[in-house]
Amino acid sequence: MKTNKNIFAKLFSREYRSRLISFLIIIVGYVAIELLMATGNLSSMFQSLLVPVTCYIVAALGLNLNVGVSGELNLGQAGFMCIGAFSGVCVSGALAGIIPNGIIRLLIAIVIGALLASLFGILIGVPVLKLQGDYLAIVTLAFGEIIKSLINNVYVGFDSNGFQFSFVENKLKLTPGGKALISGPMGATGTQRIATFTVGVILILAALAIIYNLIYSRSGRAIQACRDNRIAAESVGIHVANTKMLAFVVSAALAGAAGALYGLNYTTLIPSKFGFNLSILILVYVVLGGLGNMTGTIISTIVLVLLPELLRGLQDYRMIIYSVILILTMILSNNEKVKTFAAGLRKKLTGNRTKEAAADE
C-alpha cells in the first residue's frame, strides 16, 4: 500500500507532470494533424507551416534551457540556427549522389548541424560566458550577426575533389558534375526539400528528453544553483564556468539541429533569414511561455507562429491585432492575481486526484 502511494505521488509530482504534459501535447497534436491531413481537412497554407513550427519549437526549447534554466540572456540563437541550416544544406547536397534516401540524409544533416553549432557554442562560450547580463546579450547578438554576414559572403561548392570554399564570387573551380551549394548573398539555391513533419516531431521529442533529463539530473541542479547564487555554488565546489558552458552548448546544438531541418525545408534559403529579428522572435516565444517552462514554450511558439496566419484575412490590421494580443497576454501572464488563481486551481485539481486515489486504495 505504501509503495503504491509513493508511486502515485511520484507520478503526480511537478517533475513528472510537466514531462508528461509536454510529451502528450506533441504526440496528441501530431496524431490530430496527421488525421486532418489524411482526411484533406488541413489547408495547404497550414501544411506549409508544420515543419517551420517544429523548428521554432526546438530552437525555443534550447533557448529556454539557456535563458530560463541557466539564467544567461542569449541573443545568438539565430546564429546557431544559421550554422545548422547551411551546414545541413551542404551535407545533404554532398551526399545526394551517394545516399539517395532523403530521410537518411536529413538525419545525417541534423546531426552534423547540431555538432557544428555545438562546436561554435564552445568556441564562443569560452570568452562570452565570462560576461553577465546585458554584456552577454550584446556579445551573443554580435556573434549572430557575424555568422549571418560571413555566410552572406561565402561561396561553397562540391565536386569530385570535395568541398570548395571562396569569399570571391565566381572563383569556385568546380569539375564537371560539381554543384554550387552556397552562392553568397543568394544563399543556398536548388536545394532538395527532404524535411518532413514527422522528423520534426521526433526532433521535438528528442529535445524534450535531452532537456528534461539534464534539468532533473545532478548537472541540471548545478546549473540552477549557479543561476540562483553564483558565489554559493562556487563555495560548495561547483565549477560555474563548466556548468554554464554545458547549458550553452546544449542550447546551441538544439538550435543547430533545428536550423538543419529548417534549411532542408526550402529550395532557396538566404542568410538574411537568420537575422536579429529571428533571435528576438525566439526569445519572445520563451518569455511568453514562461522562463524554465518547456510546456509553456511549446504552446506559445505554436500560437505565435499560427496567429498571424489566422489573422491574414484582416489584411492590414492583422499585425496590429497580433501585437495587441501579444501585449495583453504578457500583461496577464505576469499578473499576480492571475498567477494566484491558476496556482489555486492547479492545487485543487491535484488535491482531488490524490483524494480519489486514496479512496480507491
Secondary structure, DSSP 8 states (H G I E B T S, - for coil): -HHHHHHHHHHTSHHHHHHHHHHHHHHHHHHHHHHHHHTT-S-HHHHHHHHHHHHHHHHHHHHHIIIIIS------HHHHHHHHHHHHHHHHHHHTTT---HHHHHHHHHHHHHHHHHHHHHHHHHHHTTS-HHHHHHHHHHHHHHHHHHHHT-EEEEETTEEEEESSTT-----TT-EEEEEGGG-B-S------HHHHHHHHHHHHHHHHHHHTSHHHHHHHHHHH-HHHHHHTT--HHHHHHHHHHHHHHHHHHHHHHHHTT-S-B-GGGGSHHHHHHHHHHHHHH-TT-HHHHHHHHHHHHHHHHHTGGGGGGHHHHHHHHHHHHHHHHT-HHHHHHHHHHHHHHHHHHHHHHHHH-
